[in-house]
Amino acid sequence: MMTLVALGSAAQAETIPTKYSITGQQAFDLGTLGGYHSGATDINDVGDIVGWANDGTRTRAFIRLAGQNQLLPLDDGTDPYVTGIATGINNSRVVVGYYHSPEVFDQGFYYYPGIWMSDIANDAFGLGFPWRTHPLAINNLDYIVGRGKVLDEPGGNDPPDTTGVCYTDWVPMFWDGAGQNPFGLNCYPDPDAN
């Protein structure tokens, strides 16, 4: 941090370098779900933490509730997905994130305390096409933001382009609650795909 000091009546300023140190803070190892790696992605105002952790077989979304020294998986272990990541948590402990599997690609989910992960609606623009969705954050009103991209049809064909070139790129999205289809926040035409 730099401190400016006025000298004399001409209001000259001198820069004085100042150093600060933080003491008394300690890193805390969250652990894993039995595997070899994990990562935290968000924390709410009461100290609940969400992220991802390996269980020895796959990466699963987790929550660590404040005051508990263990990670709790957000799924019951039976869903056939490859990876799951919790990306956001609000003060009501509602969690959002996404999972990936060969069948559904990237599917957004939400988690209400005490209920296993549930799929989040993902038909952006209401056109009936499946989307990859990544809900990334949720606020205390349960508004969710993230991103989405329409899935390629089998054989690599994109669905009909009815709103511009947006179908080929990730677009920012907004959900007015987990049960609502997302809104594409913007769609910038990119005719030369650059």
MOPEZI-V665175 format. One record per pair of residues at least 4 apart in sequence whose C-alpha atoms are under 7 Angstrom apart, sorted by the first residue. I is the first residue (numbers start at 1). J is the second residue. If there is no record, write none. Layout:
i-><I;I>
j-><J;J>
This chain:
i-><1;1;1;2;2;2;2;3;3;3;4;4;4;4;5;5;5;6;6;6;6;7;7;7;8;32;32;32;32;32;32;33;33;33;33;34;34;34;35;35;35;36;36;37;37;38;38;38;39;39;39;40;40;40;40;41;41;41;41;42;42;42;42;42;42;43;43;43;43;43;44;44;44;44;44;45;46;46;47;48;48;48;49;49;49;50;50;50;50;50;50;50;51;51;51;51;51;51;52;52;52;52;52;52;52;53;53;53;53;54;54;54;55;58;58;59;59;60;60;60;60;61;61;61;61;61;62;62;62;62;62;63;63;63;63;64;64;64;64;74;74;75;75;76;81;81;81;82;82;83;83;84;84;84;85;85;85;86;86;86;86;87;87;87;87;88;88;88;88;88;88;89;89;89;89;89;89;90;90;90;90;90;91;92;93;93;94;94;94;95;95;95;96;96;96;96;96;96;96;97;97;97;97;97;97;98;98;98;98;98;98;99;99;99;100;100;100;100;101;101;105;106;106;107;107;107;108;108;108;108;108;109;109;109;109;110;110;110;110;110;111;111;111;111;120;120;121;121;121;121;122;122;122;122;122;123;123;123;123;123;123;123;124;124;124;124;125;125;129;130;130;131;131;131;131;132;132;132;132;133;133;133;134;134;134;135;135;135;135;136;136;137;137;137;138;138;138;138;139;139;142;143;143;143;144;144;144;144;145;145;145;146;146;146;147;147;147;147;148;148;148;148;149;149;149;149;150;152;152;152;153;153;153;161;161;164;165;165;165;166;166;166;166;171;171;171;172;172;172;173;173;173;173;174;174;174;174;175;175;175;175;176;190>
j-><17;18;19;15;16;17;18;15;16;17;13;14;15;16;13;14;15;11;12;13;14;11;12;13;12;36;37;38;53;54;55;53;54;55;71;54;55;56;54;55;56;54;56;53;54;52;53;54;51;52;53;49;50;51;52;50;51;87;88;49;50;51;87;88;89;47;48;49;50;89;48;49;89;90;91;91;66;91;66;64;65;66;63;64;65;62;63;64;86;87;88;89;61;62;63;85;86;87;59;60;61;62;84;85;86;59;60;61;62;58;59;60;59;82;83;83;84;73;83;84;85;73;74;84;85;86;71;72;73;74;86;71;72;73;74;68;70;71;72;116;117;116;117;116;99;100;101;100;101;99;100;98;99;100;97;98;99;95;96;97;98;96;97;136;137;95;96;97;136;137;138;93;94;95;96;137;138;94;95;138;139;140;140;140;112;113;111;112;113;110;111;112;109;110;111;135;136;137;138;108;109;110;134;135;136;106;107;108;109;134;135;106;107;108;104;105;106;107;105;106;132;132;133;119;132;133;119;120;133;134;135;117;118;119;120;117;118;119;120;178;115;116;117;118;178;179;178;179;180;181;130;131;133;181;182;127;128;129;130;131;181;182;181;182;183;184;183;184;150;150;151;148;149;150;151;148;149;150;151;147;148;149;146;147;148;144;145;146;147;145;146;144;145;146;142;143;144;145;143;144;177;175;176;177;174;175;176;177;173;174;175;172;173;174;170;171;172;173;170;171;172;173;167;169;170;171;167;156;157;158;157;158;159;165;167;189;189;190;191;171;187;188;189;184;186;187;184;185;186;182;183;184;185;182;183;184;185;180;181;182;183;180;194>
